[in-house]
């Protein structure tokens, strides 16, 4: 959804600052996304991981064209249901694991 994974292509585009390019570059080495409780906006998720500039310059224009809305107001569940389900399942798996540990 507008998030670049090819740092060389992002750099060549000239759309992003060095700090945004750095955030994209280190993203694969960061801890995984936290488990999802409820729903969040796509913009918030990307903003938390990659910063305002990536949302404002890449994600926002794409989602505005596809969903005719603001990235921060577009539901992750509605736009990316598979990712939302994966993050929600991670929360449930942690909950089940904690219950098993307490039961021992």
C-alpha positions as a Python dict, from the first residue, in 0.01 Angstrom:
ca = {
    (1, 'X'): (0, 0, 0),
    (2, 'X'): (255, 253, -109),
    (3, 'X'): (536, 143, 122),
    (4, 'X'): (861, 107, -71),
    (5, 'X'): (1085, -189, 0),
    (6, 'X'): (1340, -119, -272),
    (7, 'X'): (1557, 147, -109),
    (8, 'X'): (1752, 212, -430),
    (9, 'X'): (1430, 287, -619),
    (10, 'X'): (1303, 506, -336),
    (11, 'X'): (1634, 693, -332),
    (12, 'X'): (1628, 738, -710),
    (13, 'X'): (1274, 880, -695),
    (14, 'X'): (1394, 1179, -496),
    (15, 'X'): (1068, 1185, -300),
    (16, 'X'): (1211, 1098, 40),
    (17, 'X'): (1471, 1247, 272),
    (18, 'X'): (1775, 1060, 395),
    (19, 'X'): (1606, 992, 730),
    (20, 'X'): (1302, 832, 561),
    (21, 'X'): (1527, 623, 338),
    (22, 'X'): (1714, 511, 647),
    (23, 'X'): (1387, 411, 818),
    (24, 'X'): (1293, 201, 515),
    (25, 'X'): (1637, 45, 507),
    (26, 'X'): (1633, -67, 872),
    (27, 'X'): (1266, -175, 877),
    (28, 'X'): (1344, -544, 807),
    (29, 'X'): (1572, -554, 1113),
    (30, 'X'): (1316, -404, 1353),
    (31, 'X'): (1104, -621, 1583),
    (32, 'X'): (778, -741, 1429),
    (33, 'X'): (458, -545, 1446),
    (34, 'X'): (274, -559, 1777),
    (35, 'X'): (-41, -769, 1803),
    (36, 'X'): (-350, -585, 1684),
    (37, 'X'): (-624, -504, 1931),
    (38, 'X'): (-926, -356, 1756),
    (39, 'X'): (-847, -168, 1434),
    (40, 'X'): (-616, 117, 1339),
    (41, 'X'): (-572, 339, 1038),
    (42, 'X'): (-328, 232, 769),
    (43, 'X'): (-158, 570, 799),
    (44, 'X'): (-101, 525, 1171),
    (45, 'X'): (57, 184, 1122),
    (46, 'X'): (295, 307, 853),
    (47, 'X'): (363, 634, 1037),
    (48, 'X'): (461, 444, 1353),
    (49, 'X'): (707, 231, 1155),
    (50, 'X'): (842, 462, 885),
    (51, 'X'): (747, 817, 977),
    (52, 'X'): (529, 1102, 856),
    (53, 'X'): (711, 1163, 531),
    (54, 'X'): (650, 813, 394),
    (55, 'X'): (280, 843, 476),
    (56, 'X'): (246, 1198, 342),
    (57, 'X'): (441, 1147, 20),
    (58, 'X'): (369, 785, -72),
    (59, 'X'): (88, 617, 121),
    (60, 'X'): (-155, 909, 136),
    (61, 'X'): (-162, 978, -240),
    (62, 'X'): (-206, 610, -323),
    (63, 'X'): (-482, 543, -71),
    (64, 'X'): (-658, 870, -156),
    (65, 'X'): (-677, 753, -516),
    (66, 'X'): (-791, 400, -433),
    (67, 'X'): (-1021, 462, -135),
    (68, 'X'): (-1096, 835, -168),
    (69, 'X'): (-1001, 891, 194),
    (70, 'X'): (-721, 991, 430),
    (71, 'X'): (-465, 722, 515),
    (72, 'X'): (-509, 777, 890),
    (73, 'X'): (-885, 725, 860),
    (74, 'X'): (-875, 420, 632),
    (75, 'X'): (-919, 107, 839),
    (76, 'X'): (-641, -150, 829),
    (77, 'X'): (-912, -416, 848),
    (78, 'X'): (-1091, -274, 542),
    (79, 'X'): (-784, -202, 330),
    (80, 'X'): (-552, -488, 428),
    (81, 'X'): (-766, -758, 590),
    (82, 'X'): (-499, -1029, 561),
    (83, 'X'): (-244, -818, 752),
    (84, 'X'): (-504, -722, 1013),
    (85, 'X'): (-596, -1090, 1060),
    (86, 'X'): (-231, -1186, 1094),
    (87, 'X'): (-171, -920, 1361),
    (88, 'X'): (-492, -1014, 1543),
    (89, 'X'): (-394, -1384, 1542),
    (90, 'X'): (-57, -1292, 1691),
    (91, 'X'): (-246, -1126, 1979),
    (92, 'X'): (-463, -1434, 2030),
    (93, 'X'): (-161, -1666, 2018),
    (94, 'X'): (15, -1462, 2287),
    (95, 'X'): (-300, -1467, 2500),
    (96, 'X'): (-334, -1847, 2467),
    (97, 'X'): (34, -1895, 2549),
    (98, 'X'): (7, -1679, 2862),
    (99, 'X'): (-302, -1875, 2977),
    (100, 'X'): (-113, -2205, 2933),
    (101, 'X'): (180, -2075, 3138),
    (102, 'X'): (-52, -1965, 3419),
    (103, 'X'): (-229, -2302, 3417),
    (104, 'X'): (93, -2492, 3490),
}
